[in-house]
Amino acid sequence: MVVNWLRETKVATAILTVLRLYIGYSWLTAGYHKLAGGFDASGFLKGVIANPVKGPDGSIVYGWYVDFLQHFALPNVDIFNTIVPVGEFLVGLGLILGCLTTAAMFFGLVMNFAFFMAGTVSHIPTDLFIGAIILISGFNAGRIGLDRWVIPFIRNTVYKSKTISKQKA
């Protein structure tokens, strides 16, 4: 019932647009500041590896994630120094423009969960909640935006070419 309301009503479209702009601005500015300010993730990664998230009994909760950070992310920090700020900026841009909104929000949620598993809390729970609402809303979240034209174009070209390919086979 709520999902249908989020996906189909004009009132939800307006509310989703406000939420999308709010969280998009947050992502865009975070990415921009990292791009403009010489971002280096190595200090953050070393801090997470040295002080991972622990449960009430003192055991490491996300051991596999700490291993990933220690054995892959830190040795390849130059890659992460690029993909984190560019990813944040593109997520924000996609949300603000309402272009490929669900894809942008999906990748924003992936980054939010990565930061969350690293032990960063700040405004992440709010971002996760708003992001889940936007993701569940699907096309309606970007209806007041470029998705109004982009999604039908993609549907018509991709699905049309698949239908033509099947008919030829």
C-alpha angles and dihedrals in degrees: 000000000000092000091052090049091050092048101043116027129089092221089058089048090057094046091046090051091056092047091046092051092047096051092037091057090050092052094042095051093044090052093043093052090050092048093047098040105053098257118211118184096188095092092049092047093049089049093051092047092049094044110027125178109280132197127230091275092053096252121133109261101200102032093154090054093050088050090051091050093045099044103031114014099044096046088048096040091137089066091050091046086063105035097046098057094035090047093049091048093048093047089052093046092049092050095046093047092040089232117147085347099174092048091048091049092047091056090043089055091048089055092044091054090047091054091043093052087050088061099256110137113161108119096341097108089055091047091050092051095048091041092053090051091050093046093048090049092063118181093002090068091064099034090106092054141043092308087077086075104017098057096049089047091052092045092050096046101038098040093039091054091048090052092049091048092052092049092053093049 
